[in-house]
Every structure is written in C-alpha cells, then in structure tokens.
Amino acid sequence: MMKDTGVVRKIDPLGRLVIPKEVRDALGLGVNEPVQIYVNGDMICVKKYIKACLICGNTDEIFAIKGKNICMQCAKLIKQDI
C-alpha cells in the first residue's frame, strides 16, 4: 500500500533527488545505506537494499561469488550438481 507523503521535490541539474528525512527514517535508511531503484510504469520505486540470493531470494547466510549474492543452501545444491 502506498502512502502519499505530500512532499514534492525537484531533480537537481545533476539528476539527484533528495529523499526527505521523514521517509528515510520510516524505512530505517541511514547515511550511505544502499537502496534499490525500480521502475514500475510511470513510477520510480526506492527500496531498502537487502542482500538476497540471486537464485532463490533467501536472505540468510549470504555471500558473494564474483559480485553475485548466493546463499549457502543454493551453493550446496550447485556443488552437488557439478
């Protein structure tokens, strides 16, 4: 469910947009916190980034292989298939 904050911001000449403090606080976003950006029709969606497995979406026991996140369970399955 989307909630209208009533806040309007302009994009600056470098293409930046400031996310209001109230919105950052509501999402628990701190300084230098990674976020994911999606496009959905005519909407830009910003979501707090959570490391998840590229294969199954699991968020437990995540590690990176060549910059790609994978969980321990999927790594074990891949190892069995090799």
CYANA upper distance limits for C-alpha pairs under 8 A (distance plus 0.5 A):
  7 VAL  CA     20 PRO  CA      8.43
  9 ARG  CA     17 LEU  CA      7.55
  9 ARG  CA     18 VAL  CA      7.75
 10 LYS  CA     17 LEU  CA      7.23
 11 ILE  CA     15 GLY  CA      6.02
 11 ILE  CA     16 ARG  CA      5.93
 11 ILE  CA     17 LEU  CA      5.51
 12 ASP  CA     16 ARG  CA      5.87
 12 ASP  CA     17 LEU  CA      7.16
 19 ILE  CA     23 VAL  CA      7.16
 19 ILE  CA     24 ARG  CA      7.14
 20 PRO  CA     24 ARG  CA      6.87
 21 LYS  CA     25 ASP  CA      6.44
 22 GLU  CA     26 ALA  CA      6.63
 23 VAL  CA     27 LEU  CA      6.86
 24 ARG  CA     28 GLY  CA      6.45
 24 ARG  CA     29 LEU  CA      5.36
 24 ARG  CA     30 GLY  CA      7.68
 25 ASP  CA     29 LEU  CA      6.54
 25 ASP  CA     30 GLY  CA      8.32
 27 LEU  CA     48 LYS  CA      7.47
 29 LEU  CA     33 GLU  CA      6.40
 29 LEU  CA     48 LYS  CA      7.52
 33 GLU  CA     48 LYS  CA      8.39
 33 GLU  CA     49 TYR  CA      8.49
 34 PRO  CA     48 LYS  CA      7.16
 34 PRO  CA     49 TYR  CA      5.98
 35 VAL  CA     46 VAL  CA      7.00
 35 VAL  CA     47 LYS  CA      6.01
 35 VAL  CA     48 LYS  CA      5.06
 35 VAL  CA     49 TYR  CA      4.97
 36 GLN  CA     46 VAL  CA      6.22
 36 GLN  CA     47 LYS  CA      5.65
 36 GLN  CA     48 LYS  CA      6.76
 36 GLN  CA     49 TYR  CA      5.91
 37 ILE  CA     44 ILE  CA      7.43
 37 ILE  CA     45 CYS  CA      6.14
 37 ILE  CA     46 VAL  CA      5.17
 37 ILE  CA     47 LYS  CA      6.95
 38 TYR  CA     44 ILE  CA      6.32
 38 TYR  CA     45 CYS  CA      5.48
 38 TYR  CA     46 VAL  CA      6.97
 39 VAL  CA     43 MET  CA      6.27
 39 VAL  CA     44 ILE  CA      5.26
 39 VAL  CA     45 CYS  CA      6.59
 40 ASN  CA     44 ILE  CA      6.88
 40 ASN  CA     45 CYS  CA      7.63
 50 ILE  CA     59 THR  CA      7.90
 51 LYS  CA     59 THR  CA      6.58
 51 LYS  CA     62 ILE  CA      7.47
 51 LYS  CA     69 ASN  CA      7.48
 52 ALA  CA     57 GLY  CA      5.57
 52 ALA  CA     58 ASN  CA      5.87
 52 ALA  CA     59 THR  CA      4.96
 52 ALA  CA     60 ASP  CA      8.12
 52 ALA  CA     62 ILE  CA      7.17
 52 ALA  CA     69 ASN  CA      6.86
 52 ALA  CA     70 ILE  CA      7.58
 52 ALA  CA     71 CYS  CA      8.06
 53 CYS  CA     57 GLY  CA      5.04
 53 CYS  CA     58 ASN  CA      5.69
 53 CYS  CA     59 THR  CA      6.87
 53 CYS  CA     62 ILE  CA      7.03
 53 CYS  CA     69 ASN  CA      5.67
 53 CYS  CA     70 ILE  CA      4.71
 53 CYS  CA     71 CYS  CA      5.74
 54 LEU  CA     68 LYS  CA      7.41
 54 LEU  CA     69 ASN  CA      6.21
 54 LEU  CA     70 ILE  CA      6.19
 55 ILE  CA     70 ILE  CA      7.39
 55 ILE  CA     74 CYS  CA      7.67
 56 CYS  CA     74 CYS  CA      8.01
 58 ASN  CA     62 ILE  CA      8.48
 58 ASN  CA     71 CYS  CA      7.12
 59 THR  CA     71 CYS  CA      7.89
 60 ASP  CA     71 CYS  CA      7.16
 61 GLU  CA     71 CYS  CA      5.95
 61 GLU  CA     72 MET  CA      6.32
 62 ILE  CA     69 ASN  CA      6.72
 62 ILE  CA     70 ILE  CA      6.03
 62 ILE  CA     71 CYS  CA      4.94
 62 ILE  CA     72 MET  CA      7.13
 63 PHE  CA     69 ASN  CA      6.04
 63 PHE  CA     70 ILE  CA      6.19
 63 PHE  CA     71 CYS  CA      6.86
 63 PHE  CA     72 MET  CA      8.23
 64 ALA  CA     68 LYS  CA      5.59
 64 ALA  CA     69 ASN  CA      4.89
 64 ALA  CA     70 ILE  CA      6.60
 65 ILE  CA     69 ASN  CA      6.96
 65 ILE  CA     70 ILE  CA      7.71
 70 ILE  CA     74 CYS  CA      7.20
 70 ILE  CA     75 ALA  CA      7.28
 71 CYS  CA     75 ALA  CA      6.76
 72 MET  CA     76 LYS  CA      6.70
 73 GLN  CA     77 LEU  CA      6.87
 74 CYS  CA     78 ILE  CA      6.58
 75 ALA  CA     79 LYS  CA      6.62
 76 LYS  CA     80 GLN  CA      6.77
 77 LEU  CA     81 ASP  CA      6.91
 78 ILE  CA     82 ILE  CA      6.91
